[in-house]
Amino acid sequence: MPEENNQIANPTTSLDETPSMSTIVSLVAYFIILSIVLTAALLFTWAAIQDAIGKVLPDVITGNIVDTIGSKSMFSAKLITVGDSKLVVIPDSLAIIAVFASGAFGGLIHSIRSFYYHITKGDLKKTEVIKYTLRPFSGAILALIFFLVVRAGMGHPTPDDIGKGSSIVFYTAIGALVGMFTDQTVEKLKKVAEAILSTPTK
């Protein structure tokens, strides 16, 4: 009976063991491939944004905002006039791609830094390998959720907010920060959820 209990416990305790060299090499390869894919995704998105802006206002430096607009293509933008200023409206669809990719990139950076720290200390565990593999995806999803929260007007507005939108650079940067600091983001979203879902006192 004790032997059976030990056999049952072994799979759990094995997660605390040091990963094999092949696992470490595979993780490094995963980091490299994901870095290339996310870089390509961000470059593609940024090129699409620049192309969309250039079609409505070529060769002119102007501000832009992210907002929901009616369009035949997810890669098209529109020119609007606010007071004496002209602004380019970037559709939500492009912003979502940029935020998702930047959130994954932020999570990847966090994973690489943590991996390097633990591998140099010699205390890397199998559980951490799993965490480093999944963190870019959790960073991307959290960045998207945070983007939706801010777009809904629940987040802290910036001085450059005009109407309902903010700059695409602002959202992309926030996405990267969210991906890098997922624990802090979860705490922030938890506070927002508590404020919305809490029962008002009578």
HELIX and SHEET records of a PDB file:
HELIX    1   1 PRO A    2  SER A   14  1                                  13    
HELIX    2   2 MET A   21  VAL A   56  1                                  36    
HELIX    3   3 ASP A   92  LYS A  121  1                                  30    
HELIX    4   4 LYS A  126  ARG A  151  1                                  26    
HELIX    5   5 ILE A  168  MET A  180  1                                  13    
HELIX    6   6 THR A  182  LEU A  197  1                                  16    
SHEET    1   A 3 GLY A  63  ASP A  67  0                                        
SHEET    2   A 3 SER A  85  PRO A  91  1                                        
SHEET    3   A 3 LYS A  78  VAL A  82 -1                                        
END                                                                             
